[in-house]
Amino acid sequence: MRGEILRLYKSVHTWTGIVTGMLLFVCFYAGALTVFAAPLAHWASPPTGGSISIEDADRLIEKTLAARPEAAKDFTLRLATPDQPARLTWRKSRSDDVVWSATLGADGVLRVERSNAFGVGAFVDTIHRTAGLPLDRETGTTVMGVVSAVYAVALVSGLILVLPSLAKDFLALRLTANLKRMWLDAHNLVGVASFPFHLVIALTAVVFGLHEPIYDALDHVVYDGRLPTIMRSTGPFGGAKRDEQTARMKKVAELAAAVESVSPQFSPISLHYRDADTRGALVRVVGEDPRFLSRGGGFAVVRGATGEVVNVDYLPEKQSGWTAAVSPFFALHFGSYGGEPVRWAYFFLGLAGAFLFYSGNLLWIESRRRTARRHGEQVVQTTASRLMAAASIGVCLGCVCALSFAIVSTKWLYGLVEDVEAWRHGIYHAVFFGALAFAFLRGAARAGVELAYVAAVGALSLPLTSAVALAAPGLGPWAAADPISVGVDIVALCAALCFAALARVTARRAELGPIDSVWSARRQEPAPGAAIPVSSSRCAAAVGAGEGDDIHG
């Protein structure tokens, strides 16, 4: 009975992993980059110059509303930081995808532009949330909510599968000639060691992805269509009546001080204005409190004309028991706490998660060869195995290549095209689907080597762009030698070296590995009377499999 149960969980783990693995690779790789979205956005943003005093924020609001009165309805003021001046952003309407941005130059002149160059972080986050699917953000996020639910099933079934041998094999990483065994050991070690992290990610992603369908279902089943009204009345602006009589706004420093008087440890980051310059104006003051673990900090609602604090329920130290309990749990998804050590830990956990899905697909593909050998048959790679291998290579390495080229394109396109965001998404999908088609045409073995080199070039293009900007600033990209930009270049250079090393190992595996493996680039001669085996390609290379290797036990 025990053997039957383990076989059942093995089947569940295998097929749920195969169904979701490639999409989750994209989410985890992009998610690892999202941890450092701010440095990436800084690297891709042109220098602004300008003053950073808080008085400039008031002048910025005044000048922007004089030049663009439509912004008064709804705009966000991002307070100045040591390396960025205050910035005001708005949309002409809720349905408008174009974000406008206003800053003050060093000469005090207002500069208004489409907020193109500052969307790198948001772009990477969109890929993380939607797995890069060519769908709108809401639909893509919902799809990934379903995928995350399946992912949770794969996690639990995988843990149950390794429990019987956990004490003996948990820390076993057998570096022998049997490379498939090494890959299985590494897969199990990473999976079990990071199980709590993955479980939190899976459960929170289900809620993030499916909250709209859940709310819609509750609205029809429980609230008889009244849920939107209830949410508005109990929300942060609930009970506030609009009053469109003209009124002068309190200064930014006064609004921030009003919230700090209620929560002294609270540090404002941005102010979201609704109906500015009216008596009914409300300002949502968003910030952080280092004493509490929460996603994106918290906020209070203040009357813009009087400075009266009208809602503190969303400040970290004022949250109710339920909110205070749930908020830290969701904050665990993002790694936005604990400073740099936690951010780096999440970065490497994200990369380890991508490895988990990649190695899982490779193990499944090689297990087909083992099964044929066990029955004394000549190994003939099936069409399914060849297509799965090519898809794994195309999706995984295609995502890596596409993200690098999309990010670096921002510096080259800024000032040359009007809508950098559209170009960035276009470049991502062109590179991604091009890599996927290339993998199917070349086969996994050859495409694995060649796309790994392309990934190395993509990562190397970031520091090369910075070097070109320093050597020949007239070509377009701006030079930046500040610590944040240099740090991004160094990490990208390290990534390029890693991808180049992967390409070399993969090439060696394709040329010297077992000829009947789907990862071999050599042709296999069929035995007399046997069907001609199709030896496809190789990619991920390192899945070296020796004769008679056993990958699952």
DOMIMAR-624919 format. One line per field, with one value per residue (C-alpha): chain; residue number from 1; y, x, z. Coordinates in steps of 0.25 Angstrom, whole numbers, plus 5000, padded with zeros to 4 digits. Layout:
residues N
chain [A ...]
resi [NUM ...]
Y [Y ...]
X [X ...]
Z [Z ...]
This chain:
residues 553
chain [A A A A A A A A A A A A A A A A A A A A A A A A A A A A A A A A A A A A A A A A A A A A A A A A A A A A A A A A A A A A A A A A A A A A A A A A A A A A A A A A A A A A A A A A A A A A A A A A A A A A A A A A A A A A A A A A A A A A A A A A A A A A A A A A A A A A A A A A A A A A A A A A A A A A A A A A A A A A A A A A A A A A A A A A A A A A A A A A A A A A A A A A A A A A A A A A A A A A A A A A A A A A A A A A A A A A A A A A A A A A A A A A A A A A A A A A A A A A A A A A A A A A A A A A A A A A A A A A A A A A A A A A A A A A A A A A A A A A A A A A A A A A A A A A A A A A A A A A A A A A A A A A A A A A A A A A A A A A A A A A A A A A A A A A A A A A A A A A A A A A A A A A A A A A A A A A A A A A A A A A A A A A A A A A A A A A A A A A A A A A A A A A A A A A A A A A A A A A A A A A A A A A A A A A A A A A A A A A A A A A A A A A A A A A A A A A A A A A A A A A A A A A A A A A A A A A A A A A A A A A A A A A A A A A A A A A A A A A A A A A A A A A A A A A A A A A A A A A A A A A A A A A A A A A A A A A A A A A A A A A A A A A A A A A A A A A A A A A A A A A A A A A A A A A A A A A A]
resi [1 2 3 4 5 6 7 8 9 10 11 12 13 14 15 16 17 18 19 20 21 22 23 24 25 26 27 28 29 30 31 32 33 34 35 36 37 38 39 40 41 42 43 44 45 46 47 48 49 50 51 52 53 54 55 56 57 58 59 60 61 62 63 64 65 66 67 68 69 70 71 72 73 74 75 76 77 78 79 80 81 82 83 84 85 86 87 88 89 90 91 92 93 94 95 96 97 98 99 100 101 102 103 104 105 106 107 108 109 110 111 112 113 114 115 116 117 118 119 120 121 122 123 124 125 126 127 128 129 130 131 132 133 134 135 136 137 138 139 140 141 142 143 144 145 146 147 148 149 150 151 152 153 154 155 156 157 158 159 160 161 162 163 164 165 166 167 168 169 170 171 172 173 174 175 176 177 178 179 180 181 182 183 184 185 186 187 188 189 190 191 192 193 194 195 196 197 198 199 200 201 202 203 204 205 206 207 208 209 210 211 212 213 214 215 216 217 218 219 220 221 222 223 224 225 226 227 228 229 230 231 232 233 234 235 236 237 238 239 240 241 242 243 244 245 246 247 248 249 250 251 252 253 254 255 256 257 258 259 260 261 262 263 264 265 266 267 268 269 270 271 272 273 274 275 276 277 278 279 280 281 282 283 284 285 286 287 288 289 290 291 292 293 294 295 296 297 298 299 300 301 302 303 304 305 306 307 308 309 310 311 312 313 314 315 316 317 318 319 320 321 322 323 324 325 326 327 328 329 330 331 332 333 334 335 336 337 338 339 340 341 342 343 344 345 346 347 348 349 350 351 352 353 354 355 356 357 358 359 360 361 362 363 364 365 366 367 368 369 370 371 372 373 374 375 376 377 378 379 380 381 382 383 384 385 386 387 388 389 390 391 392 393 394 395 396 397 398 399 400 401 402 403 404 405 406 407 408 409 410 411 412 413 414 415 416 417 418 419 420 421 422 423 424 425 426 427 428 429 430 431 432 433 434 435 436 437 438 439 440 441 442 443 444 445 446 447 448 449 450 451 452 453 454 455 456 457 458 459 460 461 462 463 464 465 466 467 468 469 470 471 472 473 474 475 476 477 478 479 480 481 482 483 484 485 486 487 488 489 490 491 492 493 494 495 496 497 498 499 500 501 502 503 504 505 506 507 508 509 510 511 512 513 514 515 516 517 518 519 520 521 522 523 524 525 526 527 528 529 530 531 532 533 534 535 536 537 538 539 540 541 542 543 544 545 546 547 548 549 550 551 552 553]
Y [5000 5009 5007 5010 5023 5028 5025 5033 5045 5043 5044 5056 5063 5060 5065 5077 5081 5079 5087 5099 5098 5106 5117 5117 5118 5131 5136 5132 5138 5151 5151 5150 5162 5169 5169 5179 5187 5200 5199 5194 5206 5215 5209 5211 5225 5238 5247 5258 5268 5278 5281 5271 5280 5278 5292 5288 5278 5289 5297 5285 5283 5298 5298 5285 5288 5302 5295 5282 5285 5272 5265 5271 5260 5249 5250 5244 5252 5244 5251 5254 5244 5246 5242 5246 5259 5260 5254 5256 5246 5245 5239 5247 5237 5224 5216 5223 5214 5226 5232 5246 5251 5265 5269 5282 5284 5290 5303 5302 5300 5290 5278 5269 5256 5242 5234 5224 5222 5220 5207 5197 5192 5192 5184 5173 5172 5170 5159 5153 5154 5149 5140 5149 5143 5153 5156 5169 5170 5166 5153 5149 5150 5142 5131 5131 5130 5117 5112 5116 5107 5095 5099 5097 5083 5080 5085 5077 5064 5066 5067 5055 5047 5050 5048 5033 5036 5050 5047 5039 5047 5061 5066 5056 5062 5051 5057 5044 5040 5038 5053 5050 5045 5058 5066 5059 5061 5076 5077 5070 5078 5091 5087 5082 5093 5104 5098 5108 5120 5113 5110 5124 5129 5119 5122 5137 5137 5129 5141 5152 5145 5140 5151 5158 5144 5142 5155 5154 5140 5146 5158 5149 5138 5145 5160 5161 5170 5180 5177 5189 5198 5192 5192 5207 5211 5203 5207 5218 5229 5223 5233 5245 5254 5262 5277 5284 5298 5304 5303 5305 5292 5290 5289 5276 5277 5280 5268 5259 5265 5262 5247 5247 5253 5241 5231 5237 5225 5226 5232 5237 5233 5238 5246 5242 5254 5253 5266 5275 5290 5287 5287 5272 5269 5256 5252 5238 5239 5226 5222 5212 5208 5200 5194 5186 5176 5180 5180 5194 5200 5207 5220 5230 5239 5254 5265 5273 5287 5286 5275 5267 5252 5245 5230 5223 5209 5206 5211 5199 5202 5205 5192 5183 5169 5162 5172 5172 5157 5156 5167 5161 5148 5155 5164 5151 5149 5162 5162 5177 5176 5173 5182 5177 5163 5159 5165 5157 5144 5146 5148 5135 5128 5133 5128 5114 5113 5115 5104 5095 5096 5095 5083 5076 5077 5072 5060 5056 5056 5047 5038 5033 5028 5020 5014 5009 5003 4996 4988 4985 4993 5002 5016 5024 5038 5041 5053 5057 5056 5065 5075 5076 5078 5088 5096 5095 5101 5112 5117 5117 5123 5131 5138 5140 5146 5154 5161 5165 5171 5178 5185 5189 5195 5206 5213 5212 5216 5227 5240 5233 5227 5233 5220 5213 5204 5198 5196 5189 5180 5178 5174 5165 5157 5157 5151 5141 5135 5136 5128 5118 5116 5115 5104 5096 5098 5094 5084 5085 5080 5091 5102 5100 5104 5115 5121 5121 5129 5139 5140 5143 5154 5159 5160 5166 5177 5184 5187 5189 5200 5207 5206 5211 5223 5227 5225 5231 5239 5245 5231 5232 5225 5234 5231 5227 5224 5224 5212 5207 5207 5201 5190 5186 5185 5177 5167 5166 5163 5152 5147 5147 5139 5129 5127 5126 5115 5108 5109 5102 5091 5089 5088 5077 5069 5070 5065 5055 5050 5038 5037 5032 5044 5055 5065 5059 5066 5054 5045 5031 5019 5010 4996 4986 4986 4997 5010 5022 5029 5044 5050 5064 5073 5078 5090 5091 5083 5079 5069 5059 5045 5033 5019 5012 5024 5024 5038 5035 5024]
X [5000 5011 5018 5004 5003 5017 5015 5002 5009 5020 5011 5004 5017 5022 5010 5007 5022 5022 5009 5014 5029 5032 5023 5028 5042 5039 5032 5043 5054 5047 5043 5058 5061 5049 5055 5065 5055 5059 5074 5070 5060 5072 5081 5071 5067 5074 5080 5071 5079 5070 5068 5063 5058 5044 5040 5042 5031 5021 5026 5025 5011 5007 5014 5009 4995 4996 5001 4993 4980 4974 4985 4978 4967 4977 4992 5003 5015 5028 5036 5051 5062 5077 5078 5065 5057 5042 5034 5019 5011 4997 4988 4978 4968 4967 4966 4978 4991 5000 5006 5011 5023 5027 5040 5047 5060 5072 5068 5054 5047 5036 5039 5027 5029 5023 5028 5035 5049 5044 5036 5047 5044 5029 5032 5040 5029 5019 5027 5028 5013 5008 5020 5021 5008 5003 4991 4987 4992 4979 4976 4991 4991 4978 4984 4997 4987 4982 4996 5001 4990 4995 5009 5004 5000 5013 5020 5012 5013 5028 5030 5022 5030 5043 5039 5042 5057 5058 5067 5077 5077 5073 5088 5093 5099 5106 5116 5119 5120 5105 5101 5086 5087 5094 5083 5072 5080 5081 5067 5062 5072 5068 5053 5053 5062 5053 5040 5035 5039 5032 5019 5018 5020 5010 4999 5001 5001 4988 4982 4988 4984 4970 4965 4957 4950 4948 4942 4933 4928 4926 4918 4908 4907 4908 4906 4895 4903 4906 4921 4926 4917 4921 4936 4935 4928 4938 4951 4961 4952 4939 4929 4937 4928 4933 4933 4938 4939 4953 4962 4977 4985 4994 5008 5014 5023 5010 5003 5014 5016 5001 5003 5016 5009 5000 5011 5025 5033 5025 5034 5026 5030 5019 5006 4994 4984 4970 4962 4974 4971 4957 4951 4948 4962 4968 4982 4987 5001 5008 5021 5028 5030 5043 5037 5026 5027 5017 5017 5019 5018 5005 4997 4988 4977 4978 4969 4978 4972 4972 4983 4973 4976 4963 4967 4979 4974 4984 4996 5005 5004 4989 4984 4973 4977 4973 4980 4992 4993 4991 4999 5013 5009 5007 5020 5028 5025 5032 5045 5042 5047 5060 5069 5080 5082 5068 5068 5080 5074 5061 5069 5077 5064 5057 5068 5068 5053 5056 5066 5056 5046 5057 5064 5050 5047 5061 5059 5046 5051 5063 5055 5048 5062 5064 5050 5053 5066 5060 5051 5063 5059 5067 5065 5057 5054 5039 5033 5028 5042 5048 5037 5038 5053 5052 5041 5049 5061 5053 5044 5055 5067 5057 5052 5066 5070 5058 5058 5073 5070 5057 5064 5076 5068 5062 5075 5077 5062 5060 5059 5058 5043 5031 5026 5038 5029 5022 5036 5041 5029 5031 5046 5043 5033 5040 5053 5045 5037 5049 5057 5045 5044 5059 5059 5049 5056 5070 5066 5069 5084 5089 5079 5083 5098 5094 5084 5092 5103 5092 5088 5102 5102 5089 5095 5108 5100 5097 5112 5115 5105 5110 5124 5120 5113 5125 5134 5125 5114 5109 5103 5091 5092 5096 5108 5106 5117 5109 5110 5096 5099 5112 5106 5096 5107 5116 5104 5101 5115 5115 5103 5109 5121 5111 5103 5116 5121 5107 5109 5122 5117 5105 5113 5122 5110 5104 5117 5122 5109 5101 5097 5083 5080 5071 5082 5092 5096 5101 5093 5090 5090 5078 5079 5075 5060 5058 5052 5061 5063 5062 5073 5069 5077 5082 5082 5083 5094 5098 5088 5099 5094 5102 5099 5088 5086 5074 5069 5057 5062]
Z [5000 5003 4990 4983 4991 4987 4973 4973 4979 4970 4958 4964 4967 4953 4945 4953 4952 4937 4935 4943 4943 4931 4935 4949 4944 4937 4950 4959 4950 4948 4963 4967 4958 4964 4978 4972 4963 4969 4966 4952 4950 4955 4945 4934 4938 4932 4942 4947 4954 4961 4976 4986 4997 5002 4998 4984 4985 4988 4976 4968 4971 4969 4955 4950 4953 4947 4934 4935 4942 4939 4948 4961 4960 4964 4965 4973 4979 4981 4991 4989 4992 4993 4978 4972 4973 4976 4965 4962 4953 4948 4937 4929 4933 4940 4927 4921 4921 4919 4932 4932 4940 4945 4952 4954 4948 4955 4948 4955 4941 4941 4932 4928 4920 4918 4929 4920 4926 4940 4937 4937 4951 4948 4935 4942 4952 4941 4935 4949 4952 4938 4934 4922 4915 4904 4912 4919 4933 4940 4932 4933 4948 4949 4940 4949 4961 4956 4953 4967 4973 4964 4969 4983 4980 4974 4986 4996 4988 4986 5001 5003 4993 4999 5014 5015 5011 5017 5028 5020 5007 5011 5011 5001 4989 4982 4972 4964 4950 4951 4948 4947 4962 4965 4959 4966 4979 4976 4972 4985 4994 4988 4989 5003 5009 5003 5005 5015 5005 4994 5002 5006 4991 4986 4996 4995 4980 4979 4987 4979 4966 4969 4979 4968 4964 4979 4981 4969 4975 4988 4982 4975 4986 4999 4997 4986 4977 4989 4991 4983 4991 5004 5001 4997 5010 5019 5011 5014 5008 5013 5018 5012 5004 4992 4993 4981 4986 4984 4996 4998 5001 5013 5010 5008 5021 5029 5023 5026 5040 5043 5041 5049 5061 5061 5058 5061 5055 5042 5030 5018 5004 4995 4996 4987 4985 4981 4977 4980 4982 4987 5002 5000 4996 5002 5003 5005 5012 5009 5017 5025 5040 5042 5054 5046 5036 5025 5009 5004 5018 5022 5020 5027 5020 5023 5019 5009 5012 5028 5031 5039 5040 5037 5036 5042 5041 5031 5039 5043 5058 5057 5049 5055 5060 5047 5038 5047 5046 5031 5027 5031 5024 5011 5013 5013 4998 4994 5003 5006 5020 5028 5019 5009 5015 5013 4999 4995 5002 4993 4981 4982 4987 4974 4966 4973 4971 4956 4957 4963 4952 4941 4947 4950 4935 4931 4941 4935 4921 4924 4932 4919 4914 4928 4926 4912 4917 4929 4919 4910 4899 4890 4894 4884 4888 4886 4880 4893 4899 4888 4889 4904 4904 4893 4900 4913 4907 4899 4910 4921 4913 4905 4917 4922 4909 4907 4920 4918 4905 4909 4921 4913 4902 4911 4911 4896 4893 4902 4895 4881 4882 4889 4896 4902 4910 4897 4891 4903 4904 4889 4890 4901 4894 4881 4887 4896 4884 4875 4885 4886 4871 4870 4881 4873 4860 4865 4875 4890 4890 4880 4884 4899 4896 4886 4895 4907 4899 4895 4910 4913 4903 4908 4922 4917 4909 4922 4926 4911 4910 4922 4916 4903 4910 4917 4905 4895 4901 4888 4884 4893 4906 4918 4926 4941 4950 4964 4973 4970 4955 4956 4965 4955 4944 4953 4956 4941 4938 4948 4941 4928 4933 4939 4926 4918 4927 4925 4910 4911 4920 4911 4899 4905 4910 4895 4889 4899 4907 4904 4889 4892 4901 4897 4901 4891 4878 4872 4862 4868 4858 4859 4862 4851 4849 4860 4857 4855 4868 4868 4876 4878 4885 4897 4906 4920 4918 4932 4933 4929 4929 4929 4924 4932 4941 4950 4953 4963 4972]
